[in-house]
Amino acid sequence: MVENVSGPAGGRAVLVTGAARGIGWAVARRFAAAGDRVAILDKVRGGAADELVAGLDGSGHIVVEADLLDGAAVLAAVDSAAEQLGGLDVLVNNAGIFVAHPITEVDYAAWQEHWRSTLGVNLIGAANVTWCAVRHMKERGGRIVNVSSRGAFRGEPDVPAYGASKAGLNALTQSMAIALAPYRIAVSAVAPGFVATDMTTDWLAPPGGDEIRAQSPFGRVAEPDEIAAGVFFLASAQAEWASGTILDLNGASYLRT
């Protein structure tokens, strides 16, 4: 379905990981509102899947379940999404783990586990989903958008595995942009700062949250829909020449050169 990538949005088959809440849910809603068919890949069980699908505009949306730490489950979920949607045109690697583990405040066992799980989901999981999705995109072209973080550039002393995983995701983005261009698959990323989601609720509570909001001259953090708008653009037909781009979406809270 190449025409759905090179033409106007609407009718594309879109796979979004970690889309049951937060940024991923905003991304899923943004594509659904444009008339695209969305597959939500998340750890969703029971009636929650039906509720998610019912919360999206349009029809033809599905939910597939997988733990990104389980490579076999990822392959089965991506293949199921492609089969049910009739292929894949857009992949958004959004799923991520963000848990504090300052090096001087956790024991060695916890330190190792945080690194294993965070890189396993944020980087290796995204790489595996990408490999699985590309099998369904090679003949039709498409878009891959990865959700990175400003932490990849400025460092994350309290969540070092997260910062490292997002730096790796940026490198993966640019490597895949080169590798997949011959197949007309453009690959890019967005790098948000703090976003008002349930994952960041504790971080954004006063007084620490006031300091985080003050990092931006706008005096606030992002809303999920603002990040979704950037993802939606990078997945558009007009964004092919943005392949390899890492788009900062942090309200001028961190300026890199």
Secondary structure, DSSP 8 states (H G I E B T S, - for coil): -THHHHS-SSS-EEEEETTTSHHHHHHHHHHHHTT-EEEEEE---TTHHHHHHHTSSSS--EEEE--TT-HHHHHHHHHHHHHHHTS-SEEEE---------TTTS-HHHHHHHHHHHHIIIIIIHHHHHHHHHHHHTTT-EEEEEE--THHHH--SSSHHHHHHHHHHHHHHHHHHHHHGGGTEEEEEEEE--B-SGGGHHHHSTTHHHHHHTTSTTSS-B-HHHHHHHHHHHTSGGGGGGTT-EEEESTTSS---
